[in-house]
Amino acid sequence: MTNDIANRKLLSALGIAAFYIVLTSLPAPENLSPEGMKSIALMLCAVLTWVSNLLPIAVSSILFTLLTVVTGTVPLDKAMSYFATPTIFFVFAMFCIAIAFQKSGLARRITLWISLKSHGSPQRLLFFIMMVSALLSSFLADIPVCAMMLPICLQVLDQNGCKPGDSAFGKALMLGLPLACTIGGVGTPAGSAVNILAIGMLQDMAQVDISFFKWMVLGIPMVLLITPVTCFVLLRVFHPEMSRLAGMDEVERQFKELGPLTRDEIFFLILLAVNFLLWCSCSLAGLSLPVAAFLGSVPFALPRVNLIDWTKDKNHIAWDILMLIGAANALGMILFENGGATWLVDACLGGITGLHVAVFIGVISLFTIVAHLVIPVITALVAVLMPAVVVLAGNMGVNPALLALPMTFSVSAAFLLPLDSVPLVTYPAGYYRMYDMFKPGVYISLAWVVILTPLMMLLAPPLGLL
């Protein structure tokens, strides 16, 4: 780190500390307790620290959790209980399963098979890659799926002479892959860490339980509807410059070399199927979803399976994300319990709670998509918005899940700029610039809201959410 960068970070840290001191020194507004004022200030300072990457994520996450104790906002035992949320165990299990998927070799087989099924059509290739990536990302973490699909995409682009920065098909493919993985993340709770974080916060704040199956009934239709629309928009904005793809003979040769399914691939498919059944039926066995997910991940590390080698694979687990989830849950719960969320909702939205719930679903979805430009850390965004959404639902007299689920879905809808971690997997390849994402992103964002709102209104009654 250069001296200039170090000095800027030091000044930023001092500025954030001064911001907290000034904010908490002001007279508390009416109906807001001093603890509520502190919880709002801590949340804002935490978000600023995470967005600016001022400190390592793990360090800042633990720091702000402990600052809730130092500032007298909550006692230590309560802060620690919020930090040690069961969500962490679920996300840990998902990281383990993603590692097992990568080691099984199944990812390469799938990507080569997709390429063959395109029959040389660039439009079909984009569609198949996006649909398969979206479905895989519904059950596996977004970033590993995107990273595992990337090599075959780069191979196709290279064999067809697609120049980075100039090729329209290169832009469509390099944008379509991360967008599909992002969309797929809303399909099931397993698709993204923020999904299970939202489920846990909703349970703690409003005593509303969203099962794996109930989420999937809403999420999978959304994935199946919006992914083809996204593909269509990309092809309209970036029309492929070629009518046929070259290099399919090489892809076919590589696919044939794989031969039949290997032992590791078979083991992974069997264990994933067992996990899926366990996730959907865990409530029947009296298990919570995080416990079921962790138990389901253990067989991947058993002797003679060996799809997880802890000595080698522990470094592939994003420990900083686990710390961030704990801190986001702690700060969000404290904001809710100390009345900070209630005050924010009354101050900002108190006069418009009489609108129809469908209008609110659309407004919250669009607002969340735009808010991602300001708070690109989706875990922090959920922590900020969930308490407010629960309070707002209470004021409107509707099931909190009716507003919380569209908000959580839309947190993942990072379509406007490549600020999220998933688009950053393909961005370094150089096939598109930041502004290339904005034009199709606007249309996709509008389509997202238009599809999500009626889908929620249609499926909410049979699921007991309306």
MARRODREN-913616 format. One line per 10 residues: number of its first residue (from 1); their letters; for each residue x, y, z of C-alpha. Coordinates in pm, whole numbers, plus 50000, padded with zeros to 5 digits. Layout:
REM residues N
NUM	a	X/Y/Z; ... $
This chain:
REM residues 466
1	mtndianrkl	50000/50000/50000; 50147/50339/49899; 50172/50628/50143; 49905/50824/49955; 49654/50541/49980; 49739/50484/50347; 49694/50855/50421; 49359/50863/50241; 49237/50561/50436; 49350/50717/50763 $
11	lsalgiaafy	49166/51040/50682; 48857/50840/50584; 48867/50654/50916; 48894/50980/51107; 48609/51124/50900; 48381/50828/50977; 48464/50853/51348; 48390/51227/51342; 48063/51158/51160; 47954/50922/51438 $
21	ivltslpape	48050/51169/51713; 47868/51460/51548; 47557/51256/51471; 47522/51115/51822; 47594/51456/51977; 47289/51611/51812; 46962/51622/52009; 46765/51303/51943; 46453/51366/51731; 46112/51309/51880 $
31	nlspegmksi	46021/50940/51924; 46385/50830/51884; 46574/50705/52190; 46947/50771/52239; 47009/50399/52177; 46810/50421/51855; 47018/50721/51750; 47339/50529/51819; 47217/50224/51627; 47141/50438/51320 $
41	almlcavltw	47481/50608/51342; 47666/50276/51380; 47483/50125/51084; 47570/50424/50863; 47936/50416/50972; 47956/50040/50913; 47813/50074/50562; 48058/50355/50481; 48347/50140/50605; 48238/49834/50406 $
51	vsnllpiavs	48171/50027/50086; 48503/50214/50100; 48698/49896/50186; 48866/50098/50459; 48948/49789/50666; 48951/49417/50590; 48589/49298/50590; 48642/49048/50872; 48812/49308/51093; 48552/49580/51037 $
61	silftlltvv	48266/49332/51087; 48389/49226/51431; 48482/49586/51514; 48133/49727/51456; 47970/49440/51640; 48184/49518/51946; 48127/49893/51906; 47759/49833/51978; 47877/49724/52323; 48140/49996/52368 $
71	tgtvpldkam	47885/50270/52287; 47633/50127/52532; 47382/50042/52262; 47338/49678/52372; 47503/49448/52628; 47777/49209/52517; 47574/48889/52542; 47300/49027/52317; 47548/49158/52058; 47724/48821/52045 $
81	syfatptiff	47397/48628/52018; 47298/48839/51718; 47643/48800/51560; 47645/48420/51598; 47340/48380/51376; 47261/48029/51244; 47280/48185/50896; 47659/48155/50919; 47636/47774/50935; 47414/47761/50628 $
91	vfamfciaia	47648/47981/50423; 47947/47777/50542; 47772/47463/50417; 47706/47627/50079; 48075/47713/50043; 48162/47348/50114; 47916/47221/49852; 48050/47470/49595; 48404/47343/49660; 48285/46984/49614 $
101	fqksglarri	48115/47077/49286; 48433/47233/49153; 48648/46934/49253; 48406/46678/49109; 48476/46789/48751; 48106/46816/48674; 48133/47186/48590; 48355/47126/48285; 48128/46849/48158; 47825/47078/48184 $
111	tlwislkshg	47989/47372/48006; 48114/47157/47717; 47770/46994/47684; 47605/47337/47667; 47841/47444/47390; 47761/47133/47186; 47386/47184/47223; 47415/47532/47071; 47492/47369/46731; 47711/47666/46641 $
121	spqrllffim	47444/47932/46695; 47570/48230/46902; 47214/48309/47012; 47152/47952/47129; 47488/47939/47305; 47412/48255/47502; 47065/48129/47591; 47185/47785/47707; 47478/47925/47906; 47251/48176/48079 $
131	mvsallssfl	46974/47927/48158; 47208/47657/48290; 47412/47911/48488; 47095/48054/48641; 46968/47711/48743; 47305/47605/48886; 47329/47933/49078; 46991/47863/49233; 47151/47581/49433; 47519/47678/49440 $
141	adipvcamml	47700/48003/49519; 47695/48255/49233; 48067/48331/49211; 48193/47969/49182; 47936/47896/48910; 48038/48208/48717; 48407/48128/48757; 48358/47768/48641; 48162/47872/48331; 48411/48143/48235 $
151	piclqvldqn	48689/47931/48074; 48465/47772/47808; 48317/48114/47728; 48664/48262/47684; 48764/47965/47468; 48466/48018/47235; 48536/48391/47207; 48904/48331/47133; 48831/48067/46866; 48594/48309/46693 $
161	gckpgdsafg	48833/48604/46692; 48620/48815/46926; 48836/49109/47031; 48796/49239/47387; 48621/49576/47387; 48505/49551/47024; 48307/49228/46991; 47931/49266/47043; 47897/48893/47106; 48183/48913/47355 $
171	kalmlglpla	47995/49183/47545; 47671/48984/47540; 47838/48664/47662; 48059/48825/47927; 47761/49021/48063; 47510/48740/48022; 47709/48492/48232; 47731/48699/48554; 47380/48839/48509; 47242/48485/48483 $
181	ctiggvgtpa	47433/48376/48793; 47303/48680/48980; 46945/48607/48873; 46981/48240/48967; 47086/48342/49316; 46724/48424/49404; 46593/48081/49299; 46633/47910/49638; 46775/48007/49978; 47090/47814/49884 $
191	gsavnilaig	47157/48045/49590; 47293/48339/49787; 47409/48418/50138; 47172/48715/50160; 46872/48487/50109; 46930/48290/50427; 47033/48609/50610; 46697/48762/50516; 46511/48448/50625; 46685/48459/50963 $
201	mlqdmaqvdi	46621/48831/51016; 46257/48793/50915; 46217/48510/51166; 46383/48707/51446; 46207/49038/51379; 45858/48927/51276; 45837/48557/51371; 45762/48475/51007; 45909/48144/50888; 45993/48107/50518 $
211	sffkwmvlgi	46074/47745/50435; 46312/47634/50161; 46018/47507/49956; 45811/47822/49999; 46101/48040/49885; 46162/47811/49588; 45798/47835/49477; 45853/48210/49439; 46217/48209/49332; 46233/47946/49058 $
221	pmvllitpvt	45947/48097/48849; 46122/48435/48878; 46446/48281/48750; 46272/48100/48463; 46087/48415/48355; 46352/48685/48385; 46650/48490/48245; 46511/48456/47888; 46409/48823/47900; 46763/48917/48002 $
231	cfvllrvfhp	46906/48708/47717; 46668/48875/47469; 46767/49224/47588; 47139/49147/47560; 47099/49013/47206; 46901/49323/47105; 47157/49562/47250; 47465/49361/47146; 47376/49180/46824; 47634/48904/46752 $
241	emsrlagmde	47864/48988/46463; 47876/48627/46340; 47599/48394/46225; 47783/48070/46311; 48039/47985/46575; 48372/47829/46485; 48563/47581/46700; 48276/47344/46776; 48486/47049/46655; 48738/47117/46930 $
251	verqfkelgp	48459/47141/47189; 48317/46808/47072; 48661/46648/47094; 48709/46773/47451; 48364/46650/47551; 48428/46301/47411; 48757/46284/47599; 48566/46314/47928; 48403/45976/47876; 48123/45855/48107 $
261	ltrdeiffli	48047/46013/48443; 48334/45970/48687; 48309/45838/49040; 48342/46191/49184; 48070/46328/48956; 47830/46049/49055; 47902/46097/49424; 47839/46470/49395; 47507/46428/49211; 47381/46175/49465 $
271	llavnfllwc	47481/46386/49764; 47338/46704/49611; 47005/46527/49555; 47006/46409/49917; 47081/46763/50032; 46798/46905/49825; 46548/46662/49978; 46682/46745/50324; 46648/47121/50267; 46289/47085/50149 $
281	scslaglslp	46179/46849/50428; 46390/46964/50723; 46089/47109/50906; 45925/46764/50904; 46227/46627/51089; 46224/46915/51336; 46546/47064/51198; 46615/47424/51109; 46743/47494/50757; 47097/47593/50872 $
291	vaaflgsvpf	47131/47272/51075; 47001/47061/50785; 47239/47231/50543; 47541/47175/50765; 47456/46809/50826; 47408/46765/50452; 47751/46908/50375; 47938/46666/50604; 47921/46359/50371; 48124/46545/50106 $
301	alprvnlidw	48423/46523/50342; 48381/46155/50437; 48659/45904/50360; 48622/45743/50016; 48416/46044/49905; 48690/46304/49958; 48525/46585/49766; 48639/46816/50046; 48994/46804/50180; 48994/47041/50477 $
311	tkdknhiawd	49371/47094/50477; 49361/47222/50118; 49010/47360/50087; 48978/47567/50405; 49152/47854/50224; 48878/47857/49959; 48607/47943/50211; 48526/48315/50224; 48566/48364/50598; 48528/48741/50562 $
321	ilmligaana	48179/48690/50417; 48082/48482/50720; 48200/48763/50949; 48012/49020/50740; 47690/48819/50768; 47724/48806/51146; 47785/49180/51174; 47505/49270/50932; 47261/49057/51129; 47374/49209/51461 $
331	lgmilfengg	47351/49570/51341; 47018/49510/51169; 46862/49344/51473; 46988/49621/51703; 46851/49886/51465; 46515/49710/51478; 46499/49650/51853; 46616/49997/51956; 46348/50170/51750; 46582/50314/51487 $
341	atwlvdaclg	46405/50135/51202; 46062/50248/51323; 46174/50610/51337; 46328/50594/50988; 46010/50450/50838; 45787/50705/51012; 46013/50990/50901; 46052/50880/50539; 45739/50682/50454; 45487/50766/50723 $
351	gitglhvavf	45251/50947/50490; 45223/50692/50209; 45137/50367/50385; 44784/50380/50242; 44896/50282/49891; 44801/49944/49746; 45041/49667/49844; 45121/49589/49478; 45242/49946/49432; 45462/49910/49738 $
361	igvislftiv	45612/49585/49606; 45704/49758/49281; 45840/50068/49455; 46047/49868/49705; 46189/49648/49428; 46290/49945/49212; 46425/50140/49509; 46638/49844/49616; 46787/49804/49268; 46884/50172/49258 $
371	ahlvipvita	47007/50165/49620; 47258/49901/49515; 47449/50179/49335; 47495/50355/49669; 47545/50045/49887; 47699/49780/49658; 47758/49543/49952; 47438/49338/49931; 47469/49194/50281; 47485/49546/50424 $
381	lvavlmpavv	47193/49651/50205; 46975/49374/50350; 47079/49475/50701; 46976/49836/50631; 46647/49765/50454; 46507/49460/50635; 46428/49637/50966; 46257/49921/50779; 46057/49682/50560; 45933/49483/50862 $
391	vlagnmgvnp	45821/49802/51037; 45656/49929/50718; 45464/49603/50675; 45344/49629/51035; 45218/49983/50974; 45035/49865/50661; 44888/49560/50834; 45031/49308/50585; 45251/49001/50623; 45613/49129/50647 $
401	allalpmtfs	45726/48859/50403; 45512/49021/50133; 45750/49318/50128; 46065/49151/50262; 46090/48887/49988; 46071/49132/49692; 46327/49349/49869; 46562/49053/49920; 46515/48934/49563; 46594/49283/49434 $
411	vsaafllpld	46906/49319/49648; 47062/49063/49415; 46942/49248/49103; 47270/49432/49043; 47205/49501/48675; 47308/49865/48627; 47684/49868/48687; 47940/49590/48752; 47981/49684/49119; 47878/49348/49261 $
421	svplvtypag	48132/49069/49307; 47971/48842/49044; 48015/49073/48738; 48369/49138/48855; 48451/48774/48769; 48417/48846/48395; 48498/49220/48392; 48881/49177/48398; 48864/48986/48066; 48812/49327/47904 $
431	yyrmydmfkp	48520/49241/47676; 48297/49514/47819; 48335/49846/47996; 48137/49966/48294; 47896/50175/48086; 47824/49880/47853; 47623/49722/48135; 47404/50025/48201; 47192/50031/47884; 47072/49668/47894 $
441	gvyislawvv	47069/49695/48274; 46799/49963/48269; 46567/49747/48056; 46639/49436/48264; 46574/49626/48589; 46237/49750/48462; 46149/49399/48343; 46248/49267/48686; 45998/49494/48861; 45725/49429/48603 $
451	iltplmmlla	45762/49050/48643; 45825/49033/49018; 45527/49246/49126; 45245/49041/48966; 45429/48717/49046; 45429/48806/49416; 45061/48904/49407; 44974/48581/49224; 45168/48337/49444; 45139/48509/49782 $
461	pplgll	44779/48394/49861; 44835/48017/49813; 45158/48044/50014; 44978/48217/50300; 45163/48546/50258; 44859/48761/50176 $
